[in-house]
Amino acid sequence: MNRISRFGPAGNSESFTTMGYKKTEQIPEYLAQFGLNAFEYQCGRGVRISSDAAGRLGALAAERDIALSLHAPYYISLSSLEEEKRRNSVDYILQSARAVKAMGGERIVVHTGSCAKLSRGQALALAMESMRWALDALDAEGLGGVRICPEVMGKVNQLGTVDEVLTLCSLDERMLPCIDFGHLNARTFGGLRSFADYAAVFEAIENRLGLSRLREYHAHFSKIQYTENGGEKCHLTFADTRYGPDFEPVAELTAQKGCHPVIICESAGTQAEDARTMRQIYEGFLQPKGKDEPI
């Protein structure tokens, strides 16, 4: 993957169909009209894309320099008390890795599980063990190049604080954190308020995982409505003015730190449009090149 910052949607916006598009293989053409260079294929309800279809999508995306990632099934639970469910979750990760490799991508985003029936420490210990199984399974199948990105989650009773995600990523250098800023803001009841709040996230990644992995972080971004006790309620669009978070601090810090992340927009129905807005905001923070510097 080229070392440039990438922006794109999670799945298709409502405008995909209103503009007359119907087929998966038309996604790269659609994204190019928005100036986007990333796309996260959604497998939340199961990995159902065939290897042939994945290959066709990947080839068309590569022609337009669009990087593909994949969201693994939502029902993965690496922290389940039932070993069978955790073993099944490893298989779902394998299925996701096969699909993203067929697409020519390298990142899969994974939910880690729940803390509703056990302590956070117990849940994290189980998830760490399950993640080791998953990494071993990827290696055994020749999929070691696929990067697992555990996601910061939006509900309080879910495993997936920033610290928990970084602890999981400490297992292996190929792993990257998926920092979902909307989820983080929701689970902390609007905790992303000041520039310092955002900077603390970047500093935590750098301190725990190093500058190199900070610079290639994976992210989800959307405004999210939340309740005052449980966290995440529903995804919104950039038109919302009541709920956060704001993208400007993320863009500024990404530019300051010299990062080249993949940032995926999860707005409700306007994810391509809002991803374009994010790219424009980010580019506004880039320092202009001198005339003798390469662009």
C-alpha positions in Angstrom: 0.0 0.0 0.0 1.4 3.4 -0.9 2.3 5.6 2.0 -0.4 8.2 1.6 -3.4 8.9 3.7 -6.5 7.1 2.5 -10.2 8.0 2.9 -13.2 6.1 1.9 -16.6 4.7 3.0 -17.7 1.7 4.9 -20.0 0.1 2.3 -22.0 2.1 -0.1 -23.8 5.4 0.5 -27.4 5.9 -0.5 -26.1 7.9 -3.5 -24.6 4.7 -5.0 -28.0 3.5 -6.1 -29.5 6.9 -6.7 -26.7 7.6 -9.2 -27.7 4.4 -11.0 -25.0 2.0 -9.7 -26.0 -1.6 -8.9 -23.0 -3.9 -8.9 -20.2 -4.5 -6.5 -17.7 -4.1 -9.4 -18.9 -0.6 -10.0 -17.8 0.6 -6.6 -14.3 1.8 -7.7 -15.8 3.9 -10.5 -18.3 5.4 -8.0 -15.6 6.2 -5.5 -13.4 7.9 -8.0 -16.1 10.5 -8.6 -15.7 11.5 -5.0 -11.9 11.6 -5.1 -11.7 8.7 -2.6 -8.9 6.1 -2.4 -10.1 3.5 0.2 -13.1 1.3 0.7 -14.1 -1.1 3.5 -16.1 -4.1 2.3 -18.7 -5.0 4.8 -19.0 -8.6 6.0 -20.7 -7.9 9.3 -23.4 -10.6 8.7 -21.0 -13.1 7.2 -18.3 -13.5 4.6 -20.3 -14.2 1.5 -18.2 -12.8 -1.3 -16.7 -15.4 -3.6 -13.0 -15.4 -4.3 -13.7 -14.7 -8.0 -15.9 -11.7 -7.1 -13.3 -10.5 -4.6 -10.6 -10.8 -7.2 -12.6 -8.7 -9.8 -13.3 -6.0 -7.2 -9.7 -5.9 -6.2 -8.4 -5.6 -9.8 -10.8 -2.7 -10.6 -9.9 -1.0 -7.3 -6.2 -1.4 -8.0 -6.6 0.3 -11.4 -7.8 3.4 -9.5 -5.4 3.1 -6.6 -8.2 2.4 -4.1 -7.1 0.4 -1.1 -9.5 -2.3 0.1 -10.1 -3.4 3.7 -12.8 -5.6 5.1 -15.0 -5.5 8.2 -15.2 -9.0 9.7 -18.5 -10.5 11.0 -20.0 -8.6 13.9 -20.7 -11.9 15.8 -17.0 -12.6 16.4 -16.5 -12.9 20.2 -12.9 -13.4 21.2 -13.9 -13.0 24.9 -16.7 -15.6 25.0 -16.7 -17.9 28.1 -17.5 -20.7 25.6 -14.3 -22.0 23.9 -16.3 -23.3 21.0 -17.5 -19.7 20.2 -14.0 -18.4 20.4 -12.8 -21.2 18.1 -15.6 -20.3 15.7 -14.6 -16.7 15.9 -11.1 -17.6 14.8 -12.6 -19.3 11.8 -14.6 -16.2 10.9 -11.3 -14.2 11.1 -9.7 -16.7 8.7 -12.7 -16.4 6.3 -12.3 -12.6 6.4 -8.5 -12.9 5.8 -9.0 -15.1 2.8 -11.5 -12.7 1.3 -9.4 -9.6 1.8 -6.4 -11.3 0.4 -8.4 -12.2 -2.7 -9.3 -8.5 -3.0 -5.6 -7.5 -2.8 -6.2 -5.9 0.5 -4.4 -6.5 3.8 -6.5 -5.2 6.7 -9.5 -6.7 8.5 -11.4 -4.9 11.3 -12.5 -7.1 14.1 -14.8 -6.7 17.1 -13.3 -8.3 20.2 -16.3 -9.2 22.3 -18.3 -8.4 25.4 -17.6 -7.7 29.1 -21.3 -8.1 30.2 -20.8 -11.4 32.0 -17.3 -11.1 33.3 -14.8 -8.6 34.4 -12.9 -6.5 31.9 -9.6 -8.2 32.9 -11.1 -11.7 32.4 -12.5 -10.6 29.0 -9.2 -9.2 27.9 -7.3 -12.3 28.9 -9.7 -14.5 26.9 -9.5 -12.2 23.9 -5.7 -12.2 24.1 -5.6 -16.0 24.0 -8.1 -16.1 21.1 -6.1 -13.5 19.2 -3.0 -15.7 19.5 -5.0 -18.6 18.1 -6.1 -16.3 15.2 -2.5 -15.2 14.5 -1.3 -18.8 14.5 -4.1 -19.8 12.2 -3.3 -17.0 9.7 0.4 -18.1 9.7 -0.5 -21.7 9.2 -2.6 -20.8 6.1 0.0 -18.5 4.6 -2.1 -15.4 5.5 0.5 -13.8 7.7 0.5 -10.7 5.6 -3.1 -9.9 6.6 -3.3 -7.3 9.4 -5.9 -7.7 12.1 -7.2 -4.4 13.4 -9.1 -4.7 16.7 -11.7 -1.9 16.9 -12.4 0.6 19.7 -16.1 -0.1 20.5 -18.9 2.3 21.3 -20.8 0.6 24.2 -19.6 0.5 27.7 -20.2 -3.2 28.2 -18.1 -4.1 25.1 -14.4 -5.0 25.2 -12.7 -2.3 23.3 -11.4 0.7 25.2 -8.3 2.4 23.6 -6.1 0.7 26.2 -7.7 -2.7 25.6 -7.2 -2.4 21.9 -3.6 -1.4 22.3 -3.0 -4.3 24.6 -4.3 -6.7 22.0 -2.1 -5.0 19.3 0.9 -5.5 21.5 0.7 -9.3 20.7 2.2 -8.9 17.3 3.7 -6.0 15.3 1.6 -6.8 12.2 -1.6 -5.8 14.2 -2.9 -2.2 14.0 -5.5 -0.5 16.1 -8.8 0.5 14.5 -9.5 3.8 16.4 -13.2 4.5 16.0 -13.4 8.0 17.1 -17.2 8.0 17.1 -17.2 4.9 19.3 -14.7 6.4 21.6 -16.6 9.6 22.0 -19.8 7.6 22.6 -18.4 5.2 25.2 -16.9 8.2 27.1 -20.2 10.2 26.9 -18.7 13.0 24.8 -15.2 12.6 26.1 -13.5 14.0 23.0 -13.9 17.7 23.7 -10.6 19.4 23.5 -7.6 19.1 21.1 -5.8 17.6 24.1 -8.3 14.8 24.3 -7.6 13.8 20.7 -3.8 14.2 21.2 -3.9 11.8 24.1 -5.2 9.1 21.8 -2.3 9.6 19.3 0.2 9.7 22.2 -1.2 6.5 23.7 -0.7 4.7 20.3 2.8 6.0 19.9 3.8 5.2 23.5 2.4 1.7 23.4 3.1 0.6 19.8 5.7 3.0 18.5 5.7 5.8 15.9 5.7 3.4 12.9 2.4 1.8 13.8 0.9 5.1 14.9 1.7 6.5 11.4 -0.2 3.7 9.7 -3.2 3.5 12.0 -6.6 2.4 10.8 -9.6 4.5 11.8 -13.4 4.7 11.6 -15.1 8.0 11.9 -18.7 9.2 12.2 -20.8 11.2 14.5 -22.7 9.0 16.9 -25.6 9.5 19.2 -25.1 8.0 22.6 -27.1 7.4 25.8 -25.8 8.6 29.2 -25.3 5.1 30.6 -24.7 2.6 27.8 -22.8 4.5 25.2 -23.4 4.2 21.4 -27.0 4.4 20.2 -26.9 5.1 16.4 -24.7 6.6 13.7 -25.5 10.0 12.3 -24.2 12.2 9.4 -21.9 15.2 9.3 -25.0 17.3 9.1 -25.7 16.7 12.8 -24.6 19.5 15.1 -25.5 18.0 18.5 -23.3 15.0 18.8 -19.6 14.7 18.1 -16.9 14.0 17.5 -15.2 16.7 15.3 -12.8 15.6 12.6 -10.6 18.6 12.5 -8.4 17.6 15.5 -7.9 14.1 13.9 -6.9 15.7 10.6 -4.5 18.1 12.3 -2.8 15.5 14.4 -2.6 13.1 11.4 -0.8 15.8 9.4 1.4 16.9 12.4 2.6 13.3 13.1 3.3 12.5 9.4 0.7 9.7 9.5 -0.6 7.8 6.4 -3.6 6.0 7.8 -6.7 4.5 6.3 -9.7 6.5 7.6 -13.1 4.9 6.9 -16.3 6.9 7.2 -19.3 5.2 8.8 -21.9 8.0 8.5 -25.5 6.8 8.2 -26.1 6.9 4.4 -23.7 9.7 3.5 -20.4 7.9 4.1 -18.9 8.6 0.7 -19.9 12.3 0.8 -18.6 12.7 4.4 -15.4 10.8 3.6 -14.8 13.3 0.8 -15.3 16.1 3.4 -12.8 14.4 5.7 -10.2 14.3 3.0 -10.7 17.9 2.2 -10.3 18.9 5.8 -7.2 16.8 6.1 -5.6 18.3 3.0 -6.2 21.7 4.5 -3.8 20.9 7.3 -1.0 19.6 5.0 2.0 22.0 4.7 2.6 23.2 1.2 5.6 21.6 -0.5 8.5 23.8 -1.5 9.2 24.1 -5.2 12.2 21.7 -5.0 10.4 19.1 -2.9 8.8 16.0 -4.4 5.0 15.9 -4.2 
